[in-house]
Structures are given as structure tokens and as C-alpha cells.
Amino acid sequence: QVQLVESGGGLVQPGGSLRLSCAASRSIFNAIMGWYRQAPGKERELVATITTGGLSNYADSVKGRFTIFTDNAKNTVSLQMNSLKPEDTAVYYCYYRRAAAYWGQGAQVTVSS
């Protein structure tokens, strides 16, 4: 079992920045870490994933604005979100997959003026 604890959500104005972080209770070595999001009335969608080797993948909608990175020593994955738009408003979920998949509890991100 892996517990994932997210932090860093909140309310931000359009064009602003936020950083989400997720701490895993177990080593992230050889795991795929990532962030997904779910907006009201929509399905959960991929935002970004990264391997501990540093290979990353982004949804087209966030490329150039979001950056995913890990701290392997601290077993954390973070998502730096810049140039935020109202359509980025969603609950963001941390994701961990190695032998099995695990999800965090979700962090609300609201982009509004």
C-alpha cells in the first residue's frame, strides 16, 4: 500500500502560478508518477507523468505552461503550473504506479478573477 499526500492547491487569478506537491509513503524509484485532473462534469484526464529516470509526458493543453519534476531522495513529485487559465480549474490527483496504481486524495485548483 502507498499513501500519497498532496499539498499546494488553492485559488489563483488567471495568468498566475501554483505548485502542487505530492509525498509518497514509499520509494518512487522505478515508479511512474503523475498528475491527473477532473473538472466538474468531466472525466478525469492526464495532465503529466514522469519516470524516475526523468522521462516526462504532458497533455497538449498544458505543454509549455506546466512542469512536472521529482525529488527521488524525498519521494515527492511536484507540478509547477504557470500561466494558469480558468479552464485549468479542477481537482488535481497525484498518481503512483509500480506494481499497482495509487491515487492521492485530490487538491482543488481554482483559477478565477
C-alpha positions in Angstrom: 0.0 0.0 0.0 1.2 3.5 -0.8 -0.2 6.7 0.7 0.0 9.9 -1.3 -0.4 13.2 0.4 -0.9 16.3 -1.8 -0.4 19.9 -1.0 -0.4 23.3 -2.7 -3.8 23.8 -4.2 -5.8 27.0 -3.9 -7.3 29.9 -5.7 -5.3 31.9 -8.2 -6.1 34.6 -10.7 -5.7 33.9 -14.5 -2.1 34.2 -15.5 -0.9 33.3 -12.0 1.1 30.3 -10.8 0.7 27.5 -8.3 2.8 24.5 -7.3 1.4 21.2 -6.3 3.4 18.6 -4.4 2.8 15.0 -3.5 4.7 13.0 -1.0 4.7 9.2 -1.3 4.9 6.9 1.7 7.2 4.6 -0.2 10.1 4.9 -2.6 9.3 6.3 -6.0 12.3 4.5 -7.6 11.2 2.8 -10.8 7.6 4.1 -10.3 5.7 6.2 -12.8 4.5 9.3 -11.0 2.0 11.8 -12.4 -0.9 14.2 -12.1 -4.4 13.9 -13.4 -7.3 16.3 -13.0 -11.0 16.2 -13.0 -13.2 19.2 -13.7 -16.9 19.3 -12.7 -19.0 17.2 -15.1 -15.9 15.9 -16.9 -13.9 12.7 -16.8 -10.5 12.5 -15.1 -7.8 13.3 -17.6 -4.0 13.1 -17.7 -2.0 16.2 -17.0 1.6 15.0 -16.9 3.6 11.9 -16.0 7.3 11.3 -15.2 9.5 8.4 -14.6 12.3 8.4 -12.0 14.7 8.4 -15.0 13.3 11.8 -15.9 11.2 11.0 -18.9 8.1 13.2 -18.9 4.8 13.4 -20.8 2.3 16.2 -20.9 -1.2 16.8 -22.1 -1.3 19.2 -25.1 -3.4 21.6 -23.1 -0.6 22.2 -20.6 2.6 21.9 -22.6 4.8 24.9 -22.2 2.9 26.0 -19.1 3.3 23.1 -16.6 6.4 21.3 -15.5 6.5 18.0 -13.6 9.5 17.0 -11.6 10.5 14.6 -8.8 12.8 14.6 -5.8 13.8 11.0 -5.6 15.5 11.4 -2.3 12.3 12.8 -0.7 9.9 10.6 -2.7 8.0 13.5 -4.0 6.5 14.6 -7.3 5.6 18.2 -8.0 3.7 20.1 -10.6 4.7 23.7 -11.3 1.8 25.4 -13.0 2.3 28.8 -14.7 0.1 31.0 -16.9 -2.9 29.4 -15.4 -6.2 29.6 -17.2 -9.8 29.3 -15.9 -10.1 26.0 -17.8 -7.3 24.6 -15.6 -9.8 24.7 -12.7 -10.2 21.1 -11.4 -9.4 18.7 -8.6 -5.8 17.5 -9.2 -4.9 14.0 -8.3 -1.4 12.6 -7.6 -0.7 9.2 -9.2 1.8 6.5 -8.4 2.2 3.3 -10.4 4.7 0.5 -9.9 3.3 -2.9 -9.2 -0.1 -1.3 -8.7 -1.7 2.1 -9.1 -2.5 4.5 -6.3 -4.1 7.9 -6.1 -3.9 10.8 -3.8 -7.0 12.4 -2.2 -7.1 15.3 -4.6 -6.2 19.0 -4.4 -8.6 21.7 -5.6 -7.2 24.3 -8.0 -9.4 27.2 -8.9 -8.4 29.8 -11.5 -10.7 32.8 -11.3 -10.6 36.6 -11.1 
